[in-house]
């Protein structure tokens, strides 16, 4: 009888342990920083628009993410061309307009271009920063042109230096990033943070290579677990991109990232709430 009781107690203990341990499989991702990829992409909300960022804020994103392009020089307030939030070099994929962003005046983009989803306007970096600062959010901004002029670097630096911005660049855009970093280094009052973006194409960069930019890396979620472990052991803060659905969330959770980049923050938060 005593043996039966002991066995029963052991089974209960194991069951309780499983209840406690099960959520711990996602313990880190439950605390991970959440980056709203281009604000949000939903059936009614177009990426890189003010409604997208408002959606992200409503669903408690930590960072508002955007890609930056330069519009055409002209009579706009920015004499070297307004800095526009847009992932692609062209307007073709997401709007009713076509052609390169750099060939359009911002005033024309604002007046004529609407997104295919929701018929929403594109916005500028200054618009995103003004909104995000008003609601206490941080930002990740990725430089998309492969090169920028000194005037563009100064323009960008002046716009972002008073905000909690993490400026990002992939390998082919590090030269552009360095132009901004040099202005940052020379300024005694303002400092922003930097991140390297990598999809692992051509091999995953070493920790020493990544640290030439900073100790922050945005890595594609296809990163091997061994590389992820090496990065974390080397003191890197790893953000994984880009999760679109619950399957992606599960994959990211197994890697225990510092932060996650997700297309739909509301969907991710619902999944995360269900884990606890």
Buried (B, 14 or more C-beta within 10 A) or exposed (E): EEEEEEEEEEEEEEEEEEEEEEEEEBBBBEEBBBBBBBBBBBEEBBBBBBBBBBBBBEBBBBBBBBBBBBBBBBEBEBEBBBBBBBBBBBBEEBBEBEEBBBEBBBBBBBEEBBBEBBEBBBBBBBBBBEBBBEEEBBBBBBBBBEEBBEEBBBBBBEBBBEBBBBBBBBBEBBEBBBBBBEBBEEEEEBEBBBBBBBBEEEEBBEBEEBBEBBBBBBBBBEBEEEBBEBBBEBEBBBBBBBBBEEEBBBEBBEBBBBBBBBBBBBBBBEBBEEBE
